[in-house]
């Protein structure tokens, strides 16, 4: 993949952009964790849950489509 296609941003900005584009919390979570292992998703949940105004437990439930 060419470097011109790669874009990097911080987690808070990524969430803000997703919300501005009408994504739901569940869609954001699934986009962020789509190919992650459970352990990696849990690490991300600890960082992202406060930014999404949800608990880590709810983050993991939404990831698995349980909520």
Buried (B, 14 or more C-beta within 10 A) or exposed (E): EEEEEEEEEEEEEBBEEBEEEEBEBBEBBBEBBEEBEEEEBBEBBEEBBEBBEBEBEBBBBBBEEEB
